[in-house]
Amino acid sequence: NGAGKTTLVNVITGDLPPSAGRISFDGQDVTELSIPARVRAGMVRTFQITRLFTGLTVAENVALAVMQRKGLTWRMFASATFSAGVREEWERTLELLGIGHLATRPVIELAYGQQRLLDLAIGLALNPKVLILDEPAAGVPHDEAPKILDAIARLPAEIAVLMIEHDM
């Protein structure tokens, strides 16, 4: 603890500016890019504490990420969430992570481990080249942590994963 792991991730992802040097990603200097520009380039992260829309359903949370990536967020939310292309993506993502059965549940009703899986689904819906996971099992009961690690193991092989975790 206190070694600077999260600080390093914050610098890599643009949450903190570097005091020196530069950040290269996929052969490009991204040091001056905004966080959204880094996400569009394929650098996606999750956080130690989930940042979910608790008043929305699981499907709506993932659909927002899909719609953001596709530039559809200006559309009426309800209709775009269930448009064919968006729905197929959030369904596929939720199924991959083993939480498809929770699609219609409000996030506020989810157990914390399920919320962590949803956070991972949102990151995956952004089509990352690299997925940076800052303690994906933090705060999850010890017997639930293997579900998160199993979900990470099922991620497509073409996605690089950088994971900070204290309890391996």
MODELLER restraints for C-alpha pairs under 7 A, 6 or more apart:
rsr = mdl.restraints
at = mdl.atoms
rsr.add(forms.Gaussian(group=physical.xy_distance, feature=features.Distance(at['CA:6:A'], at['CA:134:A']), mean=6.97, stdev=0.5))
rsr.add(forms.Gaussian(group=physical.xy_distance, feature=features.Distance(at['CA:10:A'], at['CA:16:A']), mean=5.37, stdev=0.5))
rsr.add(forms.Gaussian(group=physical.xy_distance, feature=features.Distance(at['CA:11:A'], at['CA:17:A']), mean=5.73, stdev=0.5))
rsr.add(forms.Gaussian(group=physical.xy_distance, feature=features.Distance(at['CA:11:A'], at['CA:18:A']), mean=5.81, stdev=0.5))
rsr.add(forms.Gaussian(group=physical.xy_distance, feature=features.Distance(at['CA:12:A'], at['CA:23:A']), mean=6.36, stdev=0.5))
rsr.add(forms.Gaussian(group=physical.xy_distance, feature=features.Distance(at['CA:13:A'], at['CA:35:A']), mean=6.43, stdev=0.5))
rsr.add(forms.Gaussian(group=physical.xy_distance, feature=features.Distance(at['CA:13:A'], at['CA:38:A']), mean=6.99, stdev=0.5))
rsr.add(forms.Gaussian(group=physical.xy_distance, feature=features.Distance(at['CA:14:A'], at['CA:34:A']), mean=6.47, stdev=0.5))
rsr.add(forms.Gaussian(group=physical.xy_distance, feature=features.Distance(at['CA:14:A'], at['CA:35:A']), mean=5.38, stdev=0.5))
rsr.add(forms.Gaussian(group=physical.xy_distance, feature=features.Distance(at['CA:22:A'], at['CA:29:A']), mean=6.87, stdev=0.5))
rsr.add(forms.Gaussian(group=physical.xy_distance, feature=features.Distance(at['CA:22:A'], at['CA:31:A']), mean=5.33, stdev=0.5))
rsr.add(forms.Gaussian(group=physical.xy_distance, feature=features.Distance(at['CA:23:A'], at['CA:29:A']), mean=5.83, stdev=0.5))
rsr.add(forms.Gaussian(group=physical.xy_distance, feature=features.Distance(at['CA:23:A'], at['CA:30:A']), mean=5.59, stdev=0.5))
rsr.add(forms.Gaussian(group=physical.xy_distance, feature=features.Distance(at['CA:23:A'], at['CA:31:A']), mean=4.80, stdev=0.5))
rsr.add(forms.Gaussian(group=physical.xy_distance, feature=features.Distance(at['CA:24:A'], at['CA:30:A']), mean=5.64, stdev=0.5))
rsr.add(forms.Gaussian(group=physical.xy_distance, feature=features.Distance(at['CA:42:A'], at['CA:127:A']), mean=6.61, stdev=0.5))
rsr.add(forms.Gaussian(group=physical.xy_distance, feature=features.Distance(at['CA:42:A'], at['CA:128:A']), mean=4.32, stdev=0.5))
rsr.add(forms.Gaussian(group=physical.xy_distance, feature=features.Distance(at['CA:42:A'], at['CA:129:A']), mean=4.67, stdev=0.5))
rsr.add(forms.Gaussian(group=physical.xy_distance, feature=features.Distance(at['CA:42:A'], at['CA:130:A']), mean=6.30, stdev=0.5))
rsr.add(forms.Gaussian(group=physical.xy_distance, feature=features.Distance(at['CA:43:A'], at['CA:128:A']), mean=5.77, stdev=0.5))
rsr.add(forms.Gaussian(group=physical.xy_distance, feature=features.Distance(at['CA:43:A'], at['CA:129:A']), mean=6.21, stdev=0.5))
rsr.add(forms.Gaussian(group=physical.xy_distance, feature=features.Distance(at['CA:43:A'], at['CA:130:A']), mean=5.30, stdev=0.5))
rsr.add(forms.Gaussian(group=physical.xy_distance, feature=features.Distance(at['CA:43:A'], at['CA:131:A']), mean=6.42, stdev=0.5))
rsr.add(forms.Gaussian(group=physical.xy_distance, feature=features.Distance(at['CA:44:A'], at['CA:123:A']), mean=6.11, stdev=0.5))
rsr.add(forms.Gaussian(group=physical.xy_distance, feature=features.Distance(at['CA:44:A'], at['CA:128:A']), mean=5.65, stdev=0.5))
rsr.add(forms.Gaussian(group=physical.xy_distance, feature=features.Distance(at['CA:44:A'], at['CA:130:A']), mean=6.35, stdev=0.5))
rsr.add(forms.Gaussian(group=physical.xy_distance, feature=features.Distance(at['CA:44:A'], at['CA:131:A']), mean=5.04, stdev=0.5))
rsr.add(forms.Gaussian(group=physical.xy_distance, feature=features.Distance(at['CA:44:A'], at['CA:132:A']), mean=6.05, stdev=0.5))
rsr.add(forms.Gaussian(group=physical.xy_distance, feature=features.Distance(at['CA:45:A'], at['CA:123:A']), mean=6.50, stdev=0.5))
rsr.add(forms.Gaussian(group=physical.xy_distance, feature=features.Distance(at['CA:45:A'], at['CA:131:A']), mean=5.55, stdev=0.5))
rsr.add(forms.Gaussian(group=physical.xy_distance, feature=features.Distance(at['CA:45:A'], at['CA:132:A']), mean=4.32, stdev=0.5))
rsr.add(forms.Gaussian(group=physical.xy_distance, feature=features.Distance(at['CA:45:A'], at['CA:133:A']), mean=5.70, stdev=0.5))
rsr.add(forms.Gaussian(group=physical.xy_distance, feature=features.Distance(at['CA:46:A'], at['CA:119:A']), mean=6.68, stdev=0.5))
rsr.add(forms.Gaussian(group=physical.xy_distance, feature=features.Distance(at['CA:46:A'], at['CA:120:A']), mean=6.81, stdev=0.5))
rsr.add(forms.Gaussian(group=physical.xy_distance, feature=features.Distance(at['CA:46:A'], at['CA:123:A']), mean=6.61, stdev=0.5))
rsr.add(forms.Gaussian(group=physical.xy_distance, feature=features.Distance(at['CA:46:A'], at['CA:132:A']), mean=6.31, stdev=0.5))
rsr.add(forms.Gaussian(group=physical.xy_distance, feature=features.Distance(at['CA:46:A'], at['CA:133:A']), mean=5.08, stdev=0.5))
rsr.add(forms.Gaussian(group=physical.xy_distance, feature=features.Distance(at['CA:46:A'], at['CA:134:A']), mean=5.97, stdev=0.5))
rsr.add(forms.Gaussian(group=physical.xy_distance, feature=features.Distance(at['CA:47:A'], at['CA:133:A']), mean=6.75, stdev=0.5))
rsr.add(forms.Gaussian(group=physical.xy_distance, feature=features.Distance(at['CA:47:A'], at['CA:134:A']), mean=5.19, stdev=0.5))
rsr.add(forms.Gaussian(group=physical.xy_distance, feature=features.Distance(at['CA:48:A'], at['CA:134:A']), mean=5.36, stdev=0.5))
rsr.add(forms.Gaussian(group=physical.xy_distance, feature=features.Distance(at['CA:48:A'], at['CA:135:A']), mean=5.38, stdev=0.5))
rsr.add(forms.Gaussian(group=physical.xy_distance, feature=features.Distance(at['CA:48:A'], at['CA:136:A']), mean=6.55, stdev=0.5))
rsr.add(forms.Gaussian(group=physical.xy_distance, feature=features.Distance(at['CA:48:A'], at['CA:138:A']), mean=6.32, stdev=0.5))
rsr.add(forms.Gaussian(group=physical.xy_distance, feature=features.Distance(at['CA:50:A'], at['CA:116:A']), mean=6.62, stdev=0.5))
rsr.add(forms.Gaussian(group=physical.xy_distance, feature=features.Distance(at['CA:50:A'], at['CA:119:A']), mean=6.37, stdev=0.5))
rsr.add(forms.Gaussian(group=physical.xy_distance, feature=features.Distance(at['CA:53:A'], at['CA:61:A']), mean=6.49, stdev=0.5))
rsr.add(forms.Gaussian(group=physical.xy_distance, feature=features.Distance(at['CA:54:A'], at['CA:106:A']), mean=6.76, stdev=0.5))
rsr.add(forms.Gaussian(group=physical.xy_distance, feature=features.Distance(at['CA:54:A'], at['CA:107:A']), mean=4.74, stdev=0.5))
rsr.add(forms.Gaussian(group=physical.xy_distance, feature=features.Distance(at['CA:54:A'], at['CA:108:A']), mean=4.90, stdev=0.5))
rsr.add(forms.Gaussian(group=physical.xy_distance, feature=features.Distance(at['CA:55:A'], at['CA:106:A']), mean=6.39, stdev=0.5))
rsr.add(forms.Gaussian(group=physical.xy_distance, feature=features.Distance(at['CA:55:A'], at['CA:107:A']), mean=6.61, stdev=0.5))
rsr.add(forms.Gaussian(group=physical.xy_distance, feature=features.Distance(at['CA:55:A'], at['CA:108:A']), mean=6.61, stdev=0.5))
rsr.add(forms.Gaussian(group=physical.xy_distance, feature=features.Distance(at['CA:56:A'], at['CA:106:A']), mean=5.47, stdev=0.5))
rsr.add(forms.Gaussian(group=physical.xy_distance, feature=features.Distance(at['CA:56:A'], at['CA:107:A']), mean=6.20, stdev=0.5))
rsr.add(forms.Gaussian(group=physical.xy_distance, feature=features.Distance(at['CA:57:A'], at['CA:103:A']), mean=6.62, stdev=0.5))
rsr.add(forms.Gaussian(group=physical.xy_distance, feature=features.Distance(at['CA:57:A'], at['CA:104:A']), mean=5.53, stdev=0.5))
rsr.add(forms.Gaussian(group=physical.xy_distance, feature=features.Distance(at['CA:57:A'], at['CA:105:A']), mean=5.19, stdev=0.5))
rsr.add(forms.Gaussian(group=physical.xy_distance, feature=features.Distance(at['CA:57:A'], at['CA:106:A']), mean=3.97, stdev=0.5))
rsr.add(forms.Gaussian(group=physical.xy_distance, feature=features.Distance(at['CA:57:A'], at['CA:107:A']), mean=5.43, stdev=0.5))
rsr.add(forms.Gaussian(group=physical.xy_distance, feature=features.Distance(at['CA:58:A'], at['CA:102:A']), mean=6.50, stdev=0.5))
rsr.add(forms.Gaussian(group=physical.xy_distance, feature=features.Distance(at['CA:58:A'], at['CA:103:A']), mean=4.88, stdev=0.5))
rsr.add(forms.Gaussian(group=physical.xy_distance, feature=features.Distance(at['CA:58:A'], at['CA:104:A']), mean=6.20, stdev=0.5))
rsr.add(forms.Gaussian(group=physical.xy_distance, feature=features.Distance(at['CA:58:A'], at['CA:105:A']), mean=5.98, stdev=0.5))
rsr.add(forms.Gaussian(group=physical.xy_distance, feature=features.Distance(at['CA:58:A'], at['CA:106:A']), mean=6.15, stdev=0.5))
rsr.add(forms.Gaussian(group=physical.xy_distance, feature=features.Distance(at['CA:58:A'], at['CA:107:A']), mean=5.71, stdev=0.5))
rsr.add(forms.Gaussian(group=physical.xy_distance, feature=features.Distance(at['CA:58:A'], at['CA:118:A']), mean=6.95, stdev=0.5))
rsr.add(forms.Gaussian(group=physical.xy_distance, feature=features.Distance(at['CA:59:A'], at['CA:90:A']), mean=6.44, stdev=0.5))
rsr.add(forms.Gaussian(group=physical.xy_distance, feature=features.Distance(at['CA:59:A'], at['CA:103:A']), mean=4.66, stdev=0.5))
rsr.add(forms.Gaussian(group=physical.xy_distance, feature=features.Distance(at['CA:59:A'], at['CA:104:A']), mean=6.29, stdev=0.5))
rsr.add(forms.Gaussian(group=physical.xy_distance, feature=features.Distance(at['CA:60:A'], at['CA:81:A']), mean=6.43, stdev=0.5))
rsr.add(forms.Gaussian(group=physical.xy_distance, feature=features.Distance(at['CA:62:A'], at['CA:90:A']), mean=5.76, stdev=0.5))
rsr.add(forms.Gaussian(group=physical.xy_distance, feature=features.Distance(at['CA:62:A'], at['CA:121:A']), mean=6.58, stdev=0.5))
rsr.add(forms.Gaussian(group=physical.xy_distance, feature=features.Distance(at['CA:62:A'], at['CA:122:A']), mean=5.03, stdev=0.5))
rsr.add(forms.Gaussian(group=physical.xy_distance, feature=features.Distance(at['CA:62:A'], at['CA:125:A']), mean=6.58, stdev=0.5))
rsr.add(forms.Gaussian(group=physical.xy_distance, feature=features.Distance(at['CA:63:A'], at['CA:81:A']), mean=5.50, stdev=0.5))
rsr.add(forms.Gaussian(group=physical.xy_distance, feature=features.Distance(at['CA:63:A'], at['CA:86:A']), mean=6.28, stdev=0.5))
rsr.add(forms.Gaussian(group=physical.xy_distance, feature=features.Distance(at['CA:63:A'], at['CA:90:A']), mean=5.83, stdev=0.5))
rsr.add(forms.Gaussian(group=physical.xy_distance, feature=features.Distance(at['CA:65:A'], at['CA:122:A']), mean=5.92, stdev=0.5))
rsr.add(forms.Gaussian(group=physical.xy_distance, feature=features.Distance(at['CA:65:A'], at['CA:125:A']), mean=5.90, stdev=0.5))
rsr.add(forms.Gaussian(group=physical.xy_distance, feature=features.Distance(at['CA:65:A'], at['CA:126:A']), mean=5.99, stdev=0.5))
rsr.add(forms.Gaussian(group=physical.xy_distance, feature=features.Distance(at['CA:66:A'], at['CA:86:A']), mean=6.33, stdev=0.5))
rsr.add(forms.Gaussian(group=physical.xy_distance, feature=features.Distance(at['CA:66:A'], at['CA:125:A']), mean=5.53, stdev=0.5))
rsr.add(forms.Gaussian(group=physical.xy_distance, feature=features.Distance(at['CA:66:A'], at['CA:126:A']), mean=6.25, stdev=0.5))
rsr.add(forms.Gaussian(group=physical.xy_distance, feature=features.Distance(at['CA:67:A'], at['CA:73:A']), mean=5.40, stdev=0.5))
rsr.add(forms.Gaussian(group=physical.xy_distance, feature=features.Distance(at['CA:67:A'], at['CA:86:A']), mean=6.87, stdev=0.5))
rsr.add(forms.Gaussian(group=physical.xy_distance, feature=features.Distance(at['CA:69:A'], at['CA:126:A']), mean=5.95, stdev=0.5))
rsr.add(forms.Gaussian(group=physical.xy_distance, feature=features.Distance(at['CA:81:A'], at['CA:87:A']), mean=6.36, stdev=0.5))
rsr.add(forms.Gaussian(group=physical.xy_distance, feature=features.Distance(at['CA:91:A'], at['CA:100:A']), mean=6.45, stdev=0.5))
rsr.add(forms.Gaussian(group=physical.xy_distance, feature=features.Distance(at['CA:93:A'], at['CA:121:A']), mean=6.07, stdev=0.5))
rsr.add(forms.Gaussian(group=physical.xy_distance, feature=features.Distance(at['CA:93:A'], at['CA:125:A']), mean=6.77, stdev=0.5))
rsr.add(forms.Gaussian(group=physical.xy_distance, feature=features.Distance(at['CA:94:A'], at['CA:100:A']), mean=4.53, stdev=0.5))
rsr.add(forms.Gaussian(group=physical.xy_distance, feature=features.Distance(at['CA:94:A'], at['CA:121:A']), mean=6.39, stdev=0.5))
rsr.add(forms.Gaussian(group=physical.xy_distance, feature=features.Distance(at['CA:97:A'], at['CA:117:A']), mean=6.90, stdev=0.5))
rsr.add(forms.Gaussian(group=physical.xy_distance, feature=features.Distance(at['CA:97:A'], at['CA:151:A']), mean=5.10, stdev=0.5))
rsr.add(forms.Gaussian(group=physical.xy_distance, feature=features.Distance(at['CA:112:A'], at['CA:140:A']), mean=6.25, stdev=0.5))
rsr.add(forms.Gaussian(group=physical.xy_distance, feature=features.Distance(at['CA:113:A'], at['CA:140:A']), mean=5.31, stdev=0.5))
rsr.add(forms.Gaussian(group=physical.xy_distance, feature=features.Distance(at['CA:113:A'], at['CA:144:A']), mean=6.40, stdev=0.5))
rsr.add(forms.Gaussian(group=physical.xy_distance, feature=features.Distance(at['CA:116:A'], at['CA:136:A']), mean=6.59, stdev=0.5))
rsr.add(forms.Gaussian(group=physical.xy_distance, feature=features.Distance(at['CA:117:A'], at['CA:148:A']), mean=6.39, stdev=0.5))
rsr.add(forms.Gaussian(group=physical.xy_distance, feature=features.Distance(at['CA:128:A'], at['CA:159:A']), mean=6.56, stdev=0.5))
rsr.add(forms.Gaussian(group=physical.xy_distance, feature=features.Distance(at['CA:129:A'], at['CA:159:A']), mean=5.08, stdev=0.5))
rsr.add(forms.Gaussian(group=physical.xy_distance, feature=features.Distance(at['CA:129:A'], at['CA:160:A']), mean=6.19, stdev=0.5))
rsr.add(forms.Gaussian(group=physical.xy_distance, feature=features.Distance(at['CA:130:A'], at['CA:159:A']), mean=5.49, stdev=0.5))
rsr.add(forms.Gaussian(group=physical.xy_distance, feature=features.Distance(at['CA:130:A'], at['CA:160:A']), mean=4.47, stdev=0.5))
rsr.add(forms.Gaussian(group=physical.xy_distance, feature=features.Distance(at['CA:130:A'], at['CA:161:A']), mean=5.60, stdev=0.5))
rsr.add(forms.Gaussian(group=physical.xy_distance, feature=features.Distance(at['CA:131:A'], at['CA:159:A']), mean=6.84, stdev=0.5))
rsr.add(forms.Gaussian(group=physical.xy_distance, feature=features.Distance(at['CA:131:A'], at['CA:160:A']), mean=6.19, stdev=0.5))
rsr.add(forms.Gaussian(group=physical.xy_distance, feature=features.Distance(at['CA:131:A'], at['CA:161:A']), mean=4.89, stdev=0.5))
rsr.add(forms.Gaussian(group=physical.xy_distance, feature=features.Distance(at['CA:131:A'], at['CA:162:A']), mean=6.30, stdev=0.5))
rsr.add(forms.Gaussian(group=physical.xy_distance, feature=features.Distance(at['CA:132:A'], at['CA:161:A']), mean=5.87, stdev=0.5))
rsr.add(forms.Gaussian(group=physical.xy_distance, feature=features.Distance(at['CA:132:A'], at['CA:162:A']), mean=4.73, stdev=0.5))
rsr.add(forms.Gaussian(group=physical.xy_distance, feature=features.Distance(at['CA:132:A'], at['CA:163:A']), mean=5.87, stdev=0.5))
rsr.add(forms.Gaussian(group=physical.xy_distance, feature=features.Distance(at['CA:133:A'], at['CA:162:A']), mean=6.13, stdev=0.5))
rsr.add(forms.Gaussian(group=physical.xy_distance, feature=features.Distance(at['CA:133:A'], at['CA:163:A']), mean=4.64, stdev=0.5))
rsr.add(forms.Gaussian(group=physical.xy_distance, feature=features.Distance(at['CA:133:A'], at['CA:164:A']), mean=6.21, stdev=0.5))
rsr.add(forms.Gaussian(group=physical.xy_distance, feature=features.Distance(at['CA:134:A'], at['CA:163:A']), mean=6.01, stdev=0.5))
rsr.add(forms.Gaussian(group=physical.xy_distance, feature=features.Distance(at['CA:134:A'], at['CA:164:A']), mean=4.97, stdev=0.5))
rsr.add(forms.Gaussian(group=physical.xy_distance, feature=features.Distance(at['CA:134:A'], at['CA:165:A']), mean=6.91, stdev=0.5))
rsr.add(forms.Gaussian(group=physical.xy_distance, feature=features.Distance(at['CA:135:A'], at['CA:163:A']), mean=6.91, stdev=0.5))
rsr.add(forms.Gaussian(group=physical.xy_distance, feature=features.Distance(at['CA:135:A'], at['CA:164:A']), mean=5.16, stdev=0.5))
rsr.add(forms.Gaussian(group=physical.xy_distance, feature=features.Distance(at['CA:135:A'], at['CA:165:A']), mean=4.58, stdev=0.5))
rsr.add(forms.Gaussian(group=physical.xy_distance, feature=features.Distance(at['CA:137:A'], at['CA:145:A']), mean=5.60, stdev=0.5))
rsr.add(forms.Gaussian(group=physical.xy_distance, feature=features.Distance(at['CA:137:A'], at['CA:148:A']), mean=6.63, stdev=0.5))
